Structure formats: C-alpha cells, structure tokens
C-alpha cells in the first residue's frame, strides 16, 4: 500500500510541476515536437519518393533510348533494302559498279555485293584507300572507295545467303534483315572475325532472269552501326547511354570499352529476351557493373531470335542524382526546421496574451453574458478575430431577440391556423350531408328528364358543381383528419408499380409517356403502402396536369449516398413553377392550376403523410423546364 501511495504521489507531483510550466513554454515545446516529427516524416517519405521516381525515370529513359536505337536499326534495314534495289537496277543496265559508286554518296556502311545466278556467284568487296582491313564509313565519299572482285566463289559455299536468295526469288520481292553466317561463309566473303558466327545486315533483290543481288554489311565489332547519346546531352562521360549488339547472349558490337566484346549478358536478360522472346527493362549486370538497362530481341530474315539490342546507363549516375536530390531536400527541410524554431520562440509571447483574452471572452459568453466585449488593439489576425468575436456576440444577441419575437409570432399564427382548421373541418362536416342530398336529388332528376328537355343543361351544371364542392369538402376532411398510418415493411418499387398501373387509367395521363427508372435492388421502407400510394398518385397526377400531350413523366427510385434513405423522384417535362409560387406549393388551399382545377390540398396532405413517415419532400422547378419532386423516406433493412 505504501508503494502504491508513493507512486501516486510521484504522479501528482509531476502533474503539478507540468502545470507550473508557462503557456509560452508549453507552446514552444509543442511546436518543436510537431516541427521535428513532421520534418523527420517528410524527409523519410521524400527520400523514399525521390528514390522511386529516380528509378522510374531511369527505366523510362533507357526504354525511350531503346526505341530510338530500334528505329535507327529499322531505318538502316530500309536503307539497305532500297540500296539493293537500286544497285540491282544499275547492274541490270550493264553499267560498271565503280560508276554507280562515283555517282552516289553512301549513307550507311556497305561492304559487299553478291550476285547469285544458278550455281555461280560473283562477289565485290568495298574498301577505302586501298586498305583491305578497313571498311568504308558512313557518309564516305565514293571517290575514296575501291572495289575488289573476289573470284572462285560458288553458291555452295554460301548456304545462308543462298537460302535468302531462294526466298527472294520465290516471293519475287526485296527482302532485308539480319542473317547469321558461320566461319566458312565469312571466309568465302573474305571476312576475318574472332567470333564463331557473324551477324550481317543484308538485303536480297531478285530479277526476272533468275539472278539475285545480295548486299550487306558485317555488324560484328562495328560501333558505327550503333547509336550513342549526343555528347551535349550528357554532362559527363559516365552519364552517357551505352548501346550493345548481341549475337544470342554474346556482345559482338558495343559502344562500351573494347574489353566488353565477347562477354555474356546477364543470365536474367538472356532468359527473358532470348529464351522467352520478351523485352527486358530494369537493372542488369553489364560486364562487372550494374546498369539501368533495356533490351529487345532481334530476329533474322526467317523470324528466329538470333540476338538482341541493349542500351543502358550506369546505375551510379542515377544513384548520384538521387543522393544529390535527397541531400538538397533534407537540407531545405532542416533549414525550415531551424527557421520554425526561431519563429515559434518569437511569436509565442505575442500569441499568449490575446489568446488568453479570447478564452476569457468565450467563457463569459458561454455563461450567458452577451454584453461582454473583447478589447485587443491589433491589426493582425488575432485583432481581426477579436473584432469578429465581438460582431458574433452582437449578432447572437440580436438573433436571440428576433428569435423570441418570431417564436411568439409563430405560436400565435399556429394557434390561429389550428382554430381555423378546426372551424373549417366542422363546417365541412356540417355541409357534407346537405351536399350529398343535393347531389343525389339533382342526379335523380337528371336521370328522369327527357333528352330534349331544356332543363337538363341546368341540372348538368348543378351536378358538376355539387360534385366539385363535395370533392373540396372531402379533401378538407382528409386534411383535418388525423389518421395514424398502418406501418409495415414494403418495397417502394412495388408501390410505384401499383401506383403507375392505377394512374395510367386517369384521363390526365392520355398522350403522356411514363418512364420508369427503378433500382434493381429492393428498397424497403417501413410505411403505410396505401398512404404512400396516395402521395405518389397526387405527384403523378400533378405532373400530368402540368405536362402537355406528347410530354413525358420520369419516375425513378434509388438510395442516397449514405444508404440510409430511399429517394423517389417524379420528373415531368411540363411548364414548371415560377419563383414566386415555388415556396407556397405546400400551403393549404394554394394552387396555380386555375379556377375550378384543384383544391390546393394535395401537396399539403402529401407532406403531412410523408412527415408522419419521418421523411421529407423537395421540389425543384423552373418555368418552361419542368418540375422535379424528390421524396425521401428512411430505409428499412428488416
């Protein structure tokens, strides 16, 4: 017990000491905790977001650059296809090949032409400056190019190119693409390569005489066929994008360092691109470093995957960008924290005194002292708040006075309405029986008069007007009579269907189209179905009387956004209600249908019924644009 009491005493002592801390100190401490926690969370979240964004931008960058590389490849494939057709046409005219080269500037490296006819083949290799180990370069002037004719070559030594020639002859069209040549075929074309196979960009152009011209360029160890990012885009050498051409998974041409030639691609990339034939975008191992990379498969002229194009940027570049960004962001947040500490300390003193005055004023007003006034001579927000507080207290005081006056006036008006309602109900009850007698006798007299009797017209007027008086008396009795609803759970859609079926036989509904847009789900309400049918009948007939023939009435049911109320809308395309009358439509005996066309009690009775069901009615209307009546009823889930 002593230990428990000791703990309680310690807690009370700490609480008392905390209460002794000034409001200014507590305000400063609170803001410090808020600033530190918010800044820490912001730095953590910001760094995470920046890391994600840098990765997304890196992936997007290499993906776009890969598309550029592929477009260049497709462009060169198209160029060599056009060049093959042009060369073939030139040679068909029996003009020397040197003369063709002297008239053209070659846009892409072309290293050989091979004319196959039957089993014979004629090969020409292009060189520059007489150096057989140096191929021509893009944009080379033809005057610098030398042509060497290779003898002793047959179709049997060129299986792949022969197959390409046969396909071109069979389809009778120029075919271009990639072909893989083995060492034997490369030697036949006077090529020397360190790889087991050679990848050739090639095109074959057939003729009607069975002759096929094949022209192409070896892609192995050729940087000039690859795209590199312009130097003005990269701020530093290591920030540039690198491009590599793969024969299956082996690098045969790259803009990386020469030591990368002959190395294999990442196993994950080979599995995805070569084996599965799908593009790969993401981080991959390139030689001995991690790169953000994008790879796309390459297919030969037969449609087989024989290699891939790859591009990438060193991961360290993006890591450095991320680090710089996060450091700058963190520095800005920390600077903001320091500034917040200083401003909190300076403004805490200025805030405490006016806040205390405002608190005292609120307590005084809450206790009912509406004459209290706060005096803060300041032009800042607290001064404006004090003035607004004083204006609010004055408005509350004036509203309190007006509310009392309005309440007294309203009670008096209600008492008068109750008295008039009772008087009207009594009068209606008293004249109901005489009206019934007059209607019965006049109807009987009308029945026995001959068809040509002149008095029939007068009796028709008596019967019609007496019937209208009886309907007014009946409506008045319904309005004054307090009949409790017989409540049970019903589906509002069933009530709507029954009401529409009933009202379709009314004369007012002739020539008017009824559109139902009911909810597919059950909309249960706890209600008196007969009284709801009376309300809906009144709304539909009112809509019909306001709508010309050819118009339409739309009836819909649904639940509100909260799911707690059933919403029923009756919308017509009629003449609408003007602004002067819209606020009076629920008043007893008010109608805008004209003389002899309604008692003005329909909406009043409907509103009373809906309120007994704990619901409400809203009306939205504009002249010439129709009227929408919305009925709200509490939803039942039983």
DRENRO-515517 format. One line per 10 residues: number of its first residue (from 1); for each residue x, y, z of C-alpha. Coordinates in Angstrom, 2 decimals. Example, Ala and Ser with C-alpha at 12.3 -4.5 7.8 and 13.67 -1.06 7.14 Angstrom:
<sites>
1> 12.30 -4.50 7.80 ~ 13.67 -1.06 7.14
</sites>
This chain:
<sites>
1> 0.00 0.00 0.00 ~ 2.83 2.36 0.85 ~ 4.45 1.65 -2.54 ~ 1.18 2.39 -4.38 ~ 0.67 5.65 -2.48 ~ 4.27 6.62 -3.24 ~ 3.70 6.13 -7.00 ~ 0.51 8.19 -6.87 ~ 2.27 10.97 -5.01 ~ 5.05 10.97 -7.63
11> 2.50 11.24 -10.48 ~ 0.67 14.08 -8.74 ~ 3.97 15.90 -8.17 ~ 4.92 15.58 -11.86 ~ 1.47 16.78 -12.90 ~ 1.73 19.81 -10.60 ~ 5.17 20.65 -11.96 ~ 3.88 20.35 -15.54 ~ 1.08 22.75 -14.67 ~ 3.61 25.26 -13.42
21> 5.21 25.42 -16.89 ~ 4.11 28.58 -18.60 ~ 1.82 28.52 -21.62 ~ 4.56 30.05 -23.71 ~ 6.98 27.23 -22.82 ~ 4.38 24.58 -23.49 ~ 3.51 26.26 -26.79 ~ 7.17 26.33 -27.82 ~ 7.68 22.67 -26.81 ~ 4.56 21.61 -28.65
31> 5.63 23.36 -31.83 ~ 9.13 21.93 -31.55 ~ 7.79 18.39 -31.25 ~ 5.42 18.99 -34.15 ~ 8.12 20.51 -36.36 ~ 10.67 17.79 -35.61 ~ 8.24 14.91 -36.13 ~ 6.79 16.45 -39.31 ~ 10.22 17.25 -40.71 ~ 11.51 13.75 -39.94
41> 8.49 12.14 -41.59 ~ 8.79 14.49 -44.57 ~ 12.47 13.68 -45.05 ~ 11.81 9.94 -44.80 ~ 8.84 9.99 -47.18 ~ 10.52 12.45 -49.55 ~ 13.64 10.34 -49.83 ~ 11.56 7.25 -50.49 ~ 9.54 9.07 -53.17 ~ 12.66 10.51 -54.78
51> 14.23 7.06 -54.89 ~ 11.16 5.61 -56.56 ~ 10.91 8.49 -59.02 ~ 14.59 8.26 -59.96 ~ 14.15 4.55 -60.66 ~ 11.01 5.22 -62.73 ~ 12.74 7.99 -64.68 ~ 15.77 5.77 -65.24 ~ 13.60 2.93 -66.56 ~ 11.70 5.38 -68.74
61> 14.91 6.91 -70.09 ~ 16.50 3.62 -71.14 ~ 13.17 2.42 -72.57 ~ 12.88 5.54 -74.75 ~ 16.50 5.30 -75.80 ~ 16.00 1.65 -76.78 ~ 13.12 2.76 -79.01 ~ 15.47 5.26 -80.66 ~ 18.07 2.51 -81.22 ~ 15.43 0.22 -82.73
71> 14.20 2.98 -85.03 ~ 17.73 3.56 -86.26 ~ 18.10 -0.18 -86.88 ~ 14.80 -0.27 -88.81 ~ 15.85 2.81 -90.79 ~ 19.13 1.18 -91.79 ~ 17.32 -2.00 -92.72 ~ 15.09 0.05 -95.00 ~ 18.05 1.92 -96.45 ~ 19.94 -1.23 -97.35
81> 16.74 -2.62 -98.89 ~ 16.40 0.48 -101.11 ~ 20.10 0.38 -101.95 ~ 19.87 -3.29 -103.00 ~ 17.03 -2.49 -105.40 ~ 18.96 0.50 -106.83 ~ 22.18 -1.50 -107.25 ~ 20.33 -4.30 -108.98 ~ 18.71 -1.90 -111.44 ~ 22.11 -0.33 -112.14
91> 23.82 -3.65 -112.74 ~ 20.94 -4.85 -114.96 ~ 21.72 -1.91 -117.22 ~ 25.24 -3.40 -117.64 ~ 26.93 -0.36 -116.17 ~ 30.14 -0.74 -114.08 ~ 29.77 -0.83 -110.28 ~ 32.52 1.83 -109.88 ~ 30.45 4.21 -111.96 ~ 27.44 3.71 -109.63
101> 29.63 4.47 -106.62 ~ 31.03 7.56 -108.28 ~ 27.51 8.97 -108.64 ~ 26.31 8.32 -105.08 ~ 27.23 9.16 -101.53 ~ 26.64 6.07 -99.39 ~ 24.69 6.85 -96.20 ~ 25.42 3.57 -94.43 ~ 28.40 1.20 -94.49 ~ 28.04 -1.26 -97.38
111> 30.83 -3.82 -97.58 ~ 29.91 -6.26 -100.31 ~ 27.61 -7.10 -103.21 ~ 26.99 -10.69 -104.22 ~ 25.23 -11.62 -107.47 ~ 23.93 -15.22 -107.47 ~ 22.74 -16.82 -110.69 ~ 22.23 -20.54 -110.74 ~ 25.19 -22.15 -109.01 ~ 27.56 -19.26 -109.81
121> 28.23 -16.27 -107.61 ~ 30.11 -13.02 -108.19 ~ 31.34 -11.08 -105.12 ~ 32.59 -7.50 -104.81 ~ 34.10 -6.13 -101.59 ~ 34.35 -2.38 -100.94 ~ 37.46 -0.88 -99.35 ~ 38.73 2.57 -98.51 ~ 42.11 3.99 -99.56 ~ 43.15 0.58 -100.78
131> 43.27 -0.84 -97.24 ~ 41.50 -4.22 -97.31 ~ 41.34 -4.30 -93.48 ~ 39.38 -1.03 -93.25 ~ 35.77 -0.91 -94.23 ~ 34.12 2.23 -95.54 ~ 32.50 4.58 -93.03 ~ 29.11 6.36 -93.08 ~ 28.95 9.42 -95.33 ~ 32.15 8.30 -97.12
141> 32.74 9.92 -100.47 ~ 32.63 7.35 -103.25 ~ 35.86 8.66 -104.76 ~ 37.69 7.20 -101.72 ~ 36.11 3.77 -102.17 ~ 37.80 0.92 -104.02 ~ 36.04 -2.22 -105.26 ~ 37.73 -5.63 -105.26 ~ 36.28 -8.53 -107.16 ~ 36.58 -11.93 -105.42
151> 36.98 -14.95 -107.69 ~ 36.44 -18.67 -107.08 ~ 33.23 -18.32 -105.06 ~ 30.20 -20.57 -105.55 ~ 26.70 -20.80 -104.20 ~ 27.58 -24.00 -102.34 ~ 29.89 -22.05 -100.01 ~ 27.09 -19.65 -99.00 ~ 24.21 -21.74 -97.62 ~ 22.51 -18.94 -95.64
161> 22.79 -16.36 -98.41 ~ 21.62 -18.93 -100.97 ~ 18.55 -19.60 -98.83 ~ 17.88 -15.85 -98.67 ~ 18.26 -15.61 -102.48 ~ 15.86 -18.52 -103.00 ~ 13.25 -16.88 -100.74 ~ 13.61 -13.55 -102.56 ~ 13.20 -15.31 -105.95 ~ 10.22 -17.31 -104.72
171> 8.42 -14.29 -103.28 ~ 9.69 -12.03 -106.09 ~ 10.34 -9.13 -103.71 ~ 13.26 -7.44 -102.00 ~ 13.95 -8.99 -98.57 ~ 16.06 -7.34 -95.92 ~ 17.01 -8.18 -92.36 ~ 19.62 -9.97 -90.31 ~ 21.40 -13.17 -91.25 ~ 23.83 -15.31 -89.23
181> 26.84 -16.60 -91.16 ~ 29.23 -19.31 -89.98 ~ 33.02 -19.12 -90.25 ~ 33.07 -20.87 -93.61 ~ 30.61 -18.39 -95.11 ~ 32.53 -15.46 -93.64 ~ 35.79 -16.70 -95.19 ~ 34.02 -17.07 -98.54 ~ 33.06 -13.38 -98.28 ~ 36.70 -12.53 -97.46
191> 35.93 -11.68 -93.80 ~ 38.11 -12.40 -90.80 ~ 36.37 -12.44 -87.40 ~ 37.17 -13.55 -83.87 ~ 33.64 -14.85 -83.28 ~ 32.27 -18.24 -84.25 ~ 29.48 -16.60 -86.23 ~ 28.91 -13.29 -87.94 ~ 25.78 -11.14 -87.85 ~ 25.15 -9.46 -91.18
201> 22.64 -6.72 -92.05 ~ 21.61 -7.84 -95.51 ~ 19.17 -7.33 -98.39 ~ 18.35 -9.52 -101.42 ~ 16.86 -8.17 -104.66 ~ 15.61 -10.70 -107.28 ~ 15.22 -10.27 -111.04 ~ 13.01 -11.99 -113.60 ~ 16.07 -13.68 -115.14 ~ 16.73 -15.78 -112.01
211> 19.50 -13.51 -110.83 ~ 19.62 -12.28 -107.21 ~ 21.73 -9.40 -105.93 ~ 22.64 -9.52 -102.24 ~ 24.26 -6.60 -100.49 ~ 25.15 -6.20 -96.84 ~ 27.50 -5.29 -94.04 ~ 29.00 -7.30 -91.20 ~ 27.84 -6.00 -87.81 ~ 30.48 -7.70 -85.68
221> 32.77 -5.23 -83.89 ~ 31.17 -2.27 -85.64 ~ 30.49 0.76 -83.44 ~ 29.44 2.92 -86.37 ~ 26.24 0.86 -86.70 ~ 25.27 1.61 -83.09 ~ 23.68 4.74 -81.65 ~ 25.25 6.71 -78.81 ~ 23.68 9.60 -76.95 ~ 24.97 13.00 -78.13
231> 27.77 14.42 -76.01 ~ 25.83 17.64 -75.37 ~ 23.10 15.63 -73.60 ~ 25.49 14.01 -71.11 ~ 27.15 16.33 -68.59 ~ 29.92 13.84 -68.02 ~ 31.24 10.84 -69.89 ~ 29.85 8.32 -67.42 ~ 26.35 9.79 -67.75 ~ 26.11 8.81 -71.42
241> 23.93 5.95 -72.62 ~ 25.68 2.86 -73.98 ~ 24.41 0.63 -76.78 ~ 25.31 -3.00 -77.44 ~ 24.52 -5.55 -80.17 ~ 24.31 -9.18 -79.06 ~ 24.66 -12.39 -81.06 ~ 22.39 -14.51 -78.89 ~ 23.81 -13.58 -75.46 ~ 27.33 -12.54 -76.56
251> 28.38 -8.93 -77.15 ~ 29.66 -8.57 -80.72 ~ 29.49 -4.77 -81.03 ~ 29.24 -2.15 -78.30 ~ 29.90 1.48 -77.50 ~ 31.36 0.33 -74.18 ~ 35.07 -0.27 -73.84 ~ 36.63 -2.82 -76.23 ~ 37.19 -5.27 -73.36 ~ 33.43 -5.84 -73.23
261> 33.42 -7.56 -76.63 ~ 32.84 -11.29 -76.34 ~ 31.36 -11.10 -72.82 ~ 27.95 -12.52 -71.99 ~ 24.82 -10.65 -70.99 ~ 23.17 -11.06 -67.62 ~ 21.57 -14.53 -67.25 ~ 18.23 -12.96 -66.33 ~ 18.31 -10.91 -69.53 ~ 19.20 -13.93 -71.68
271> 16.34 -15.94 -70.18 ~ 13.82 -13.13 -70.69 ~ 14.86 -11.86 -74.13 ~ 16.48 -14.79 -75.95 ~ 14.58 -17.73 -74.45 ~ 11.17 -16.11 -73.87 ~ 11.33 -13.50 -76.64 ~ 10.12 -10.66 -74.40 ~ 11.70 -7.20 -73.86 ~ 13.55 -6.59 -70.59
281> 13.68 -3.29 -68.70 ~ 15.41 -2.99 -65.35 ~ 18.71 -3.27 -63.53 ~ 21.14 -5.78 -65.01 ~ 24.80 -6.69 -64.65 ~ 26.88 -5.30 -67.53 ~ 30.41 -6.75 -67.51 ~ 31.17 -6.03 -63.84 ~ 28.84 -3.10 -63.07 ~ 25.14 -2.56 -62.51
291> 23.27 -0.63 -65.23 ~ 19.73 0.57 -65.76 ~ 19.10 -1.33 -68.98 ~ 16.55 -2.05 -71.70 ~ 16.81 -4.99 -74.12 ~ 14.79 -6.03 -77.16 ~ 15.07 -9.28 -79.16 ~ 16.39 -9.29 -82.75 ~ 15.09 -11.73 -85.37 ~ 16.70 -12.86 -88.59
301> 15.03 -12.82 -92.00 ~ 13.37 -16.17 -91.16 ~ 11.80 -14.87 -87.95 ~ 14.09 -16.67 -85.50 ~ 15.52 -14.83 -82.47 ~ 19.27 -14.59 -83.10 ~ 20.31 -11.74 -80.80 ~ 19.21 -8.59 -79.08 ~ 19.73 -4.85 -78.90 ~ 20.56 -3.42 -75.50
311> 21.04 0.05 -74.06 ~ 21.70 1.31 -70.58 ~ 23.13 3.90 -68.21 ~ 25.44 3.26 -65.28 ~ 23.48 2.86 -62.04 ~ 25.99 5.07 -60.21 ~ 24.81 8.03 -62.29 ~ 21.25 7.69 -61.06 ~ 22.40 6.91 -57.52 ~ 24.38 10.15 -57.54
321> 21.34 12.07 -58.81 ~ 19.25 10.52 -56.06 ~ 21.83 11.38 -53.39 ~ 22.15 14.97 -54.56 ~ 18.39 15.38 -54.63 ~ 17.81 13.85 -51.21 ~ 20.65 15.89 -49.67 ~ 19.25 19.11 -51.10 ~ 15.73 18.18 -49.97 ~ 16.90 17.23 -46.47
331> 18.93 20.46 -46.20 ~ 15.90 22.53 -47.11 ~ 13.75 20.72 -44.55 ~ 16.37 21.17 -41.80 ~ 16.71 24.86 -42.66 ~ 12.95 25.13 -42.44 ~ 13.04 23.44 -39.03 ~ 15.58 25.94 -37.70 ~ 13.57 28.83 -39.06 ~ 10.45 27.35 -37.47
341> 12.22 27.08 -34.07 ~ 13.16 30.75 -34.17 ~ 9.75 31.96 -35.32 ~ 7.98 29.80 -32.72 ~ 10.03 31.32 -29.93 ~ 9.46 34.88 -31.15 ~ 5.75 34.65 -31.77 ~ 4.81 32.56 -28.74 ~ 4.88 35.63 -26.49 ~ 2.75 37.61 -28.90
351> 0.18 34.83 -29.10 ~ -0.30 34.00 -25.44 ~ -1.86 37.22 -24.16 ~ -4.52 37.71 -26.90 ~ -5.39 34.02 -26.75 ~ -5.99 34.29 -23.01 ~ -8.29 37.26 -23.58 ~ -10.21 35.37 -26.23 ~ -10.57 32.36 -23.96 ~ -11.93 34.55 -21.17
361> -14.39 36.17 -23.56 ~ -15.65 32.80 -24.77 ~ -16.20 31.64 -21.17 ~ -18.14 34.81 -20.38 ~ -20.35 34.47 -23.45 ~ -20.86 30.75 -22.80 ~ -22.20 31.66 -19.33 ~ -24.75 33.97 -20.96 ~ -23.00 37.35 -20.71 ~ -23.83 38.68 -24.18
371> -22.73 42.21 -23.21 ~ -19.06 41.26 -22.85 ~ -16.64 42.83 -25.34 ~ -13.02 41.85 -26.05 ~ -10.58 44.73 -26.48 ~ -7.47 43.76 -28.47 ~ -5.87 46.71 -30.21 ~ -4.07 44.88 -33.01 ~ -4.24 44.79 -36.78 ~ -3.11 41.16 -37.10
381> -5.25 38.03 -37.30 ~ -5.85 37.98 -33.53 ~ -7.16 41.54 -33.67 ~ -9.44 40.56 -36.56 ~ -10.52 37.51 -34.59 ~ -11.38 39.70 -31.59 ~ -13.44 42.05 -33.80 ~ -15.15 39.05 -35.42 ~ -15.86 37.65 -31.94 ~ -17.46 40.91 -30.85
391> -19.53 41.05 -34.05 ~ -20.57 37.43 -33.48 ~ -21.67 38.17 -29.90 ~ -23.66 41.18 -31.14 ~ -25.25 39.08 -33.90 ~ -26.12 36.33 -31.41 ~ -27.72 38.88 -29.12 ~ -29.77 40.42 -31.96 ~ -30.72 37.00 -33.27 ~ -31.78 35.93 -29.81
401> -34.11 38.92 -29.59 ~ -35.51 38.32 -33.11 ~ -35.94 34.61 -32.38 ~ -38.01 35.32 -29.32 ~ -40.19 37.73 -31.28 ~ -40.55 35.31 -34.20 ~ -41.34 32.43 -31.85 ~ -44.11 34.38 -30.20 ~ -45.47 35.50 -33.57 ~ -45.25 31.99 -34.97
411> -47.03 30.46 -31.99 ~ -49.79 32.98 -32.38 ~ -50.06 32.23 -36.11 ~ -50.13 28.48 -35.46 ~ -52.88 28.87 -32.89 ~ -54.90 30.83 -35.42 ~ -54.33 28.18 -38.09 ~ -55.38 25.43 -35.70 ~ -58.54 27.32 -34.82 ~ -59.33 27.98 -38.48
421> -58.62 24.35 -39.33 ~ -60.98 23.10 -36.64 ~ -63.63 25.59 -37.76 ~ -63.18 24.56 -41.43 ~ -63.38 20.88 -40.51 ~ -66.56 21.47 -38.53 ~ -68.14 23.44 -41.36 ~ -67.10 20.82 -43.90 ~ -68.63 18.09 -41.77 ~ -71.87 20.05 -41.40
431> -72.32 20.83 -45.10 ~ -71.28 17.36 -46.28 ~ -74.73 15.83 -45.69 ~ -76.71 18.64 -47.42 ~ -74.34 18.47 -50.39 ~ -74.89 14.73 -50.61 ~ -78.65 15.25 -50.62 ~ -78.47 17.96 -53.30 ~ -76.20 15.79 -55.46 ~ -78.43 12.72 -55.10
441> -81.68 14.59 -55.88 ~ -80.22 16.51 -58.83 ~ -78.72 13.31 -60.25 ~ -82.11 11.57 -59.86 ~ -83.92 14.43 -61.58 ~ -81.40 14.45 -64.39 ~ -81.89 10.74 -64.87 ~ -85.68 11.04 -65.32 ~ -85.72 14.11 -67.59 ~ -86.14 13.52 -71.32
451> -83.11 14.01 -73.55 ~ -84.64 17.05 -75.25 ~ -85.69 18.81 -72.04 ~ -84.17 22.31 -71.78 ~ -83.71 21.90 -68.02 ~ -81.06 19.15 -68.49 ~ -78.34 21.73 -69.11 ~ -79.08 23.47 -65.80 ~ -79.18 20.18 -63.93 ~ -75.80 19.19 -65.51
461> -74.29 22.37 -64.10 ~ -75.81 21.64 -60.67 ~ -74.44 18.04 -60.63 ~ -70.97 19.12 -61.80 ~ -70.58 21.97 -59.33 ~ -72.06 19.95 -56.47 ~ -69.59 17.12 -57.22 ~ -66.72 19.62 -57.15 ~ -67.93 21.00 -53.80 ~ -68.11 17.50 -52.38
471> -64.50 16.80 -53.52 ~ -63.36 20.02 -51.82 ~ -65.18 19.05 -48.61 ~ -63.73 15.53 -48.80 ~ -60.16 16.89 -49.26 ~ -60.69 19.30 -46.40 ~ -61.82 16.48 -44.13 ~ -58.79 14.37 -45.15 ~ -56.51 17.31 -44.42 ~ -58.04 17.92 -40.97
481> -58.45 14.26 -40.01 ~ -55.55 12.74 -38.02 ~ -55.42 9.12 -39.23 ~ -52.48 7.11 -37.96 ~ -50.65 5.10 -40.67 ~ -50.65 1.30 -40.60 ~ -46.90 0.68 -40.77 ~ -45.27 -2.39 -42.25 ~ -42.14 -3.11 -44.31 ~ -42.85 -2.70 -48.05
491> -40.76 -2.42 -51.20 ~ -41.11 1.09 -52.63 ~ -40.71 -0.32 -56.15 ~ -43.88 -2.39 -55.70 ~ -45.76 0.69 -54.51 ~ -44.56 2.64 -57.56 ~ -45.64 -0.15 -59.96 ~ -49.10 -0.31 -58.39 ~ -49.48 3.47 -58.50 ~ -48.42 3.72 -62.15
501> -50.84 0.94 -63.08 ~ -53.64 2.81 -61.27 ~ -52.92 6.29 -62.66 ~ -52.50 5.05 -66.25 ~ -56.31 4.88 -66.47 ~ -56.76 8.55 -65.49 ~ -57.88 10.98 -68.18 ~ -54.97 13.35 -67.35 ~ -52.46 10.65 -68.39 ~ -53.70 10.40 -72.00
511> -50.95 11.19 -74.51 ~ -48.21 11.30 -71.84 ~ -45.36 8.79 -71.79 ~ -44.36 7.27 -68.42 ~ -40.67 6.30 -67.96 ~ -39.66 4.06 -65.05 ~ -36.03 4.03 -63.83 ~ -36.31 1.86 -60.74 ~ -33.43 0.40 -58.76 ~ -32.64 -3.25 -59.43
521> -32.22 -3.82 -55.68 ~ -35.01 -3.95 -53.13 ~ -35.66 -0.60 -51.43 ~ -37.54 -1.46 -48.23 ~ -39.32 1.19 -46.15 ~ -41.44 0.93 -43.01 ~ -44.61 2.65 -44.21 ~ -48.34 2.55 -44.89 ~ -48.48 1.45 -48.54 ~ -51.97 2.97 -49.06
531> -50.85 6.37 -47.85 ~ -47.67 6.21 -49.93 ~ -49.76 5.30 -52.95 ~ -51.95 8.35 -52.23 ~ -48.83 10.57 -52.16 ~ -47.40 9.13 -55.40 ~ -50.79 9.33 -57.13 ~ -51.04 13.01 -56.24 ~ -47.48 13.71 -57.50 ~ -48.04 11.83 -60.79
541> -51.43 13.49 -61.49 ~ -49.96 16.92 -60.71 ~ -47.12 16.20 -63.15 ~ -49.56 15.02 -65.81 ~ -51.76 18.11 -65.47 ~ -48.69 20.34 -65.89 ~ -47.47 18.44 -68.98 ~ -48.82 18.79 -72.50 ~ -49.69 15.80 -74.64 ~ -46.54 14.27 -76.12
551> -44.55 15.01 -72.98 ~ -43.19 12.51 -70.50 ~ -43.07 11.75 -66.79 ~ -39.97 10.02 -65.39 ~ -40.22 8.09 -62.12 ~ -37.01 6.79 -60.54 ~ -36.01 5.11 -57.28 ~ -32.61 4.70 -55.68 ~ -30.77 5.03 -52.38 ~ -28.93 8.15 -51.28
561> -25.14 8.32 -50.89 ~ -25.34 7.28 -47.23 ~ -27.57 4.29 -47.94 ~ -29.89 5.33 -45.10 ~ -32.68 6.85 -47.21 ~ -34.77 5.81 -50.19 ~ -35.01 8.52 -52.86 ~ -38.00 8.63 -55.24 ~ -38.07 11.27 -58.00 ~ -41.06 12.28 -60.15
571> -39.85 14.47 -63.01 ~ -42.03 15.97 -65.76 ~ -41.40 17.99 -68.92 ~ -44.20 20.43 -68.17 ~ -44.42 24.19 -67.85 ~ -42.75 24.37 -64.43 ~ -43.46 26.65 -61.46 ~ -42.33 30.27 -61.27 ~ -40.14 31.55 -58.43 ~ -42.97 33.44 -56.74
581> -45.03 30.28 -56.23 ~ -42.31 27.68 -55.53 ~ -42.19 28.48 -51.80 ~ -46.00 28.32 -51.41 ~ -46.83 25.00 -53.04 ~ -47.22 23.22 -49.67 ~ -49.60 25.83 -48.25 ~ -53.20 24.61 -47.77 ~ -55.64 25.77 -50.49 ~ -52.85 27.20 -52.66
591> -52.96 26.14 -56.33 ~ -51.70 27.51 -59.64 ~ -53.89 25.26 -61.80 ~ -56.51 27.94 -62.31 ~ -60.10 28.29 -61.23 ~ -62.03 25.05 -60.77 ~ -58.94 22.82 -61.28 ~ -57.92 21.66 -57.85 ~ -58.43 22.30 -54.15 ~ -54.84 23.17 -53.28
601> -54.74 20.48 -50.58 ~ -52.98 17.64 -52.45 ~ -49.39 18.60 -51.65 ~ -50.32 19.69 -48.12 ~ -51.86 16.28 -47.40 ~ -48.89 14.54 -49.09 ~ -46.39 16.50 -46.99 ~ -48.29 15.56 -43.82 ~ -48.24 11.87 -44.75 ~ -44.51 11.91 -45.58
611> -43.65 13.66 -42.32 ~ -45.58 11.01 -40.41 ~ -43.20 8.54 -42.08 ~ -40.19 10.61 -40.87 ~ -39.43 11.69 -44.43 ~ -39.39 14.89 -46.45 ~ -40.33 16.30 -49.86 ~ -38.24 18.68 -52.01 ~ -39.33 20.50 -55.18 ~ -37.02 21.84 -57.87
621> -38.62 23.68 -60.77 ~ -38.06 26.39 -63.37 ~ -40.54 27.92 -65.77 ~ -40.52 26.15 -69.12 ~ -38.10 23.43 -67.93 ~ -40.37 21.11 -65.97 ~ -40.56 20.15 -62.30 ~ -38.77 17.51 -60.21 ~ -40.34 16.38 -56.93 ~ -37.99 14.34 -54.70
631> -39.34 12.12 -51.93 ~ -37.03 10.99 -49.08 ~ -38.03 8.07 -46.82 ~ -35.95 6.27 -44.16 ~ -34.72 2.92 -45.45 ~ -35.54 -0.28 -43.60 ~ -33.25 -3.36 -43.57 ~ -35.64 -5.76 -41.81
</sites>
